[in-house]
Amino acid sequence: MIRLAVAIALLTALAGCANKPTAPPPGAAQPDRFLFDRGNESLKEEEWVNARTYFQQVVDNYPQSPVRPDAKLGMGDAYLGEGNTESLVLAANEFREFLTFYPTSPRADYAQYKLAMSHFRQMRAAERDQTETMAALKEFDVFFQRYPNSAIMPEVKQNWRIARDRLSESSFRVGLTYYRQGWDGGAIPRFREVLRDDPGYSGRDGVYFYLAESLARTKQTPEAVPYYQRILDEFDQSEYLEDARERIQALKTQ
């Protein structure tokens, strides 16, 4: 909550520096629609503050408007588009509120996806803290459970894989550090954990290779060979292909 309050304060200050969009013209037949359309135009132009100002007027002043739910999503999209740390926190808040107020909306799947993306956009490099990556994966899992037939499923799966790869890469790097330090007793279980938790990890060829190396180095040759072989079986292109072939031949000769 403290983080959210700080984000609101910062972005409110920034909004004060922007040009305020005009209100609906006097006598407009559909002032809510006027504001909503202007908000979408600003969104397309990446005028984030203006877009939010238009959408906020719809949300605040027209509670019965049929476009109010979409205006709420527009608020989230504008924060997400702005993309800084504070706006991403506020984007997540907008999408959560949408799901609370409109849980049966036809666009609830979109809101859940964008909630996941508000964390996805805050993911850090694999060698750094993965709190936001885990938060994104949690929200992606909610999407998969609630909206299995969503039309946006392919896009969601694509970004889920990116996030899952990031988390697996983080664990792999820990194992690799143990391996390079010569501590195979720490490396082996870490590599096995990556393969167990994420068998589809895009970088699993590296996991296979260094797991096999650790096993071979600890005289567990019968267990090492199948992991070298999996590199050859599952990857047409890999930086570990030639080394895996050489290791298999050498171990078989031994």
C-alpha positions in Angstrom: 0.0 0.0 0.0 2.9 2.4 0.8 4.3 1.7 -2.7 1.0 2.4 -4.3 0.5 5.6 -2.4 4.0 6.8 -3.4 3.3 5.9 -7.1 0.0 7.8 -7.0 1.6 10.9 -5.5 4.4 11.0 -8.1 2.2 10.5 -11.1 -0.4 13.0 -9.8 2.5 15.6 -9.7 3.4 14.7 -13.3 -0.1 14.9 -14.4 -0.3 18.5 -13.1 2.5 19.4 -15.6 0.6 18.1 -18.6 -1.9 19.9 -20.7 -5.4 19.2 -19.4 -7.8 17.7 -22.1 -11.0 19.6 -22.6 -14.3 18.5 -21.0 -17.2 17.4 -23.2 -18.6 20.2 -25.3 -21.8 21.8 -23.8 -24.9 19.9 -24.8 -23.0 16.8 -26.0 -25.6 14.0 -26.5 -23.1 11.3 -25.2 -20.5 13.1 -23.1 -19.2 9.8 -21.7 -18.7 8.5 -25.2 -17.0 11.7 -26.2 -14.5 11.4 -23.3 -14.0 7.7 -23.9 -13.2 8.2 -27.6 -10.8 11.0 -26.8 -9.1 8.7 -24.3 -8.6 6.0 -26.9 -7.2 8.5 -29.3 -4.7 9.7 -26.7 -3.9 6.1 -25.9 -3.0 5.5 -29.6 -0.9 8.6 -29.6 0.9 7.4 -26.4 -0.3 10.6 -24.6 -0.5 8.7 -21.4 -1.5 11.5 -19.0 -4.1 12.8 -21.3 -5.6 9.4 -21.9 -5.9 8.8 -18.2 -7.5 12.1 -17.6 -10.2 11.4 -20.2 -10.8 7.9 -18.9 -10.8 9.0 -15.3 -13.7 11.5 -16.0 -15.7 8.6 -17.4 -15.0 6.4 -14.4 -15.7 9.2 -11.9 -18.6 11.0 -13.4 -20.6 8.3 -15.4 -21.1 5.3 -13.1 -23.9 3.9 -15.3 -22.1 4.4 -18.6 -21.8 1.3 -20.7 -18.2 2.3 -21.6 -17.2 2.7 -17.9 -15.6 -0.8 -17.7 -13.6 -0.2 -20.8 -12.6 3.2 -19.5 -11.3 1.5 -16.4 -9.2 -0.8 -18.6 -8.0 2.2 -20.5 -6.7 3.7 -17.3 -4.7 0.5 -16.7 -3.4 0.4 -20.3 -2.3 4.1 -20.1 -0.3 3.3 -16.9 1.1 0.2 -18.4 2.1 2.0 -21.6 3.9 4.7 -19.6 6.1 1.9 -18.2 8.0 3.4 -15.3 8.1 1.8 -11.9 5.4 4.0 -10.4 3.0 3.6 -13.3 3.4 -0.1 -13.4 2.3 -0.4 -9.8 -0.7 1.8 -10.6 -1.5 -0.3 -13.7 -1.7 -3.4 -11.5 -4.0 -1.7 -9.2 -6.4 -0.6 -12.0 -6.6 -4.1 -13.4 -7.2 -5.7 -10.0 -10.0 -3.2 -9.3 -11.5 -4.0 -12.7 -11.5 -7.7 -11.8 -13.1 -6.9 -8.5 -15.9 -4.6 -9.9 -16.5 -6.6 -13.2 -15.6 -10.2 -12.6 -18.0 -11.5 -15.2 -17.1 -9.0 -17.9 -16.3 -10.4 -21.3 -12.9 -8.6 -21.0 -12.0 -10.0 -17.6 -9.5 -12.3 -19.4 -7.8 -9.2 -20.8 -7.7 -7.6 -17.4 -6.1 -10.7 -15.9 -3.5 -10.9 -18.6 -2.6 -7.2 -18.3 -2.4 -7.7 -14.5 0.2 -10.3 -15.2 2.0 -8.1 -17.6 2.2 -5.3 -15.1 4.5 -7.6 -13.1 6.1 -9.0 -16.3 7.3 -5.5 -17.2 9.0 -5.2 -13.9 11.0 -8.5 -14.1 14.7 -8.1 -13.4 17.7 -9.9 -15.0 18.2 -13.5 -14.2 21.0 -12.9 -11.8 18.9 -10.4 -9.7 15.9 -10.7 -7.5 13.0 -12.6 -9.1 10.1 -11.4 -7.0 8.3 -9.7 -9.9 8.9 -12.7 -12.1 7.2 -15.0 -9.6 4.3 -12.5 -9.2 3.8 -12.5 -13.0 3.8 -16.3 -13.2 1.2 -16.4 -10.4 -1.1 -14.1 -12.3 -0.5 -16.0 -15.6 -1.5 -19.2 -13.7 -4.7 -17.5 -12.6 -5.4 -16.7 -16.3 -4.9 -20.3 -17.4 -7.2 -21.5 -14.7 -10.0 -19.0 -15.3 -9.9 -18.4 -19.0 -8.8 -21.6 -20.7 -10.7 -20.7 -23.9 -9.6 -17.1 -24.2 -8.9 -15.8 -27.7 -5.7 -14.2 -26.4 -4.3 -17.5 -25.0 -1.5 -17.8 -27.6 -0.1 -14.4 -26.7 -0.4 -15.2 -23.0 1.4 -18.5 -23.3 4.2 -16.8 -25.2 4.9 -14.3 -22.4 4.4 -16.9 -19.8 7.2 -18.9 -21.4 9.5 -15.8 -21.3 8.8 -15.3 -17.6 9.2 -19.0 -16.8 12.5 -19.1 -18.7 13.7 -16.1 -16.6 13.0 -17.9 -13.4 14.6 -21.1 -14.6 17.6 -19.3 -15.9 18.0 -17.7 -12.4 18.0 -21.2 -10.8 20.3 -22.5 -13.5 22.8 -19.7 -12.9 23.0 -20.7 -9.2 23.8 -24.3 -10.1 26.4 -23.1 -12.6 28.0 -21.0 -9.9 28.2 -24.1 -7.7 29.6 -26.1 -10.6 32.4 -23.6 -11.3 33.3 -23.5 -7.7 33.7 -27.3 -7.8 30.8 -28.0 -5.5 29.0 -30.7 -7.5 27.0 -31.6 -4.4 25.3 -28.3 -4.7 25.2 -28.1 -8.5 23.5 -31.5 -9.2 20.4 -31.0 -7.1 20.0 -27.4 -8.4 20.2 -28.6 -12.1 17.8 -31.5 -11.4 15.4 -29.0 -9.8 15.3 -26.8 -12.9 14.5 -29.9 -15.1 11.8 -31.1 -12.7 10.1 -27.7 -12.2 10.3 -26.6 -15.8 10.9 -29.4 -18.3 10.2 -27.1 -21.2 12.9 -24.5 -20.2 14.3 -23.1 -23.5 17.9 -23.2 -22.1 17.7 -26.8 -20.9 20.5 -27.9 -23.2 22.9 -26.0 -20.8 21.3 -27.7 -17.8 21.7 -31.1 -19.5 25.3 -30.4 -20.2 26.4 -29.2 -16.8 24.4 -31.8 -15.0 26.1 -34.4 -17.1 29.5 -32.8 -16.4 28.9 -32.8 -12.7 27.7 -36.4 -12.7 30.8 -37.4 -14.7 33.1 -35.5 -12.5 31.7 -37.4 -9.5 32.1 -40.8 -11.2 28.4 -41.2 -11.9 29.1 -42.0 -15.6 26.0 -44.2 -16.3 23.8 -41.3 -15.2 25.8 -38.7 -17.1 25.6 -40.2 -20.6 21.8 -39.9 -21.0 21.9 -36.2 -20.3 24.6 -35.7 -23.0 22.4 -37.8 -25.3 19.4 -35.6 -24.7 21.2 -32.6 -26.1 21.8 -34.5 -29.3 18.2 -35.8 -29.4 16.4 -32.5 -28.5 18.5 -29.8 -30.1 19.5 -29.3 -33.7 21.4 -26.2 -32.7 23.2 -25.8 -29.4 26.6 -24.5 -28.3 26.9 -27.8 -26.4 26.3 -30.2 -29.3 30.0 -30.9 -30.2 31.1 -31.2 -26.6 28.3 -33.6 -25.9 29.2 -35.9 -28.8 32.9 -35.9 -27.6 31.9 -36.6 -24.0 29.7 -39.5 -25.0 32.5 -41.1 -27.1 35.0 -40.6 -24.3 32.8 -42.0 -21.6 31.8 -45.0 -23.7 35.5 -45.7 -24.4 36.3 -45.5 -20.7 
